[in-house]
């Protein structure tokens, strides 16, 4: 594909995004291999906030490096405003500098992905150091085939069988060594080094910090660069010379020549992987911001434990309804009927906090808050598959929030239907005490609940908001998704059954039973 055609694709992808299948097991591989930070977003919070889908919305990466770095950045929010400002500065420069943007995108496009994660698998494995194999494979892969070819040229067809013997032997070796050298991990390593050098040759002050870091790390892997040079030549035309690679054991010789060095230089290789990937991740974010139709704003970070969002929206909604809230001294109890927007509102707040602390913007007209440790308890369903009871999964989820109070940063802790896996009396008693405990700490606690009994218990320490709906025979079920001050006075669970066609006998008796039960709770 010619450069002009590639640039056409790049421009379209920058404006419209990239439709592709994302293997999150592969995407999070680098994160799994990396040291966890103090305020890393844990698996439960990541799942609660549905950030896999958010990731898919903002990802514009062509390479495995870009995918991995973007994931890593979202899992590790910053608490340094200057670093965030530097990220944002480059995002804005990439939006305005088309030449730089397209030069980098072209490099990333040509590098492409490593769909089976062969490079990271190779780096993660116990690298096999075997100099004896290097010498044997050099003899079998370079000396023996060349001698056979020369003898055939000089003495004729009688030496042709030697070529076939060499080819057959080397095919067997290639097959047996495939797992050891992690298939084509050594090939993608060569492509990474080549792309990193191309980025460093891009003379632009906007990315000087990145090119300086890459250059510094490349100096430590010169032996690997030289030893894998032939692999780069073999793979120039997309594997056209793969037969030659197999016949001469190019990958095997390269691997066993550098395997010891790979082990020693692993840190520098991983640095190059991440730095190049972070640059593409920031390019992805510049494309995402350019495509936004709704307003977004730079955050204002403060020391006071409070949260103020004006007209915040959720990134996954095509036609989002904006909502505003200001939380300071009191927590928030959020009531409302099923499907009215409570969980979406909780996620909207969490995702915008994450955006503010990773890429220095929020999908809102105003955003003011300190740096938060984000720990949520919204969707414990995944833990059920691990053999835990619903209540135990919830209890452990809330304990994560309680333990987070021990750290320095204030905690943003959205909770959906606290302790819904147990009986009403104990649920209300435990919920009230836990929420009071959380509110006494450095937290912004916001809980969505159907338990109106919590309203009276928490009226002195929490404020109350709600979402509402309308169900009627003409329009059916409708929601306005607007946050309102106060406590929801409606129940719609039975009305929903009525609306979708349950027998009247069931719904009418359910209404009567609900009134009876209400008196006992």
Secondary structure, 3 states (H helix, E strand, C coil): CCHHHHHHHHHHHHHHCCCCCCCHHHHCHHHHHCCCCCCCCCHHHHHHCCHHHHHHHHCCCCCHHHHHHHHHHHHCCCCCHHHHHHHHHHHHHHHHCHHHHHHHHHHHHHHCCCCCCHHHHHHHCCCCCCHHHHHHHHHHHHHHHHHHHHHHHHHCHHHHHHHHHHHHHHHHHHHHHCCCCCCCHHHHHHHHHHHHHHHHCCCCHHHHHHHHHHHHHHHHHHHHHHHCHHHHHHCCCCCCCHHHHHHCCHHHHHHHHHHHHHHHCHHHHHHHHHHHHHHHHHHHHHHHHHHCCCCCECCEECCCCCEEEEEECCCCCCCCCCEEEEECCCEEEEEECCCCCHHHHHHHHHHHHHHHHHHCCECCCEEEECCEEECCECCCHHHHCCCCCHHHHHHHHHHHHHHHCCCCCEEEEEEECCCCCCCHHHHHHHHHHHHHHHHCCCEEEEEECCCCHHHHHCCCCEEEEEECEEEECCCEEEECCCCEECCCCCCCHHHHHHHHCCCHHHHHHHHHHHHHHHCCC
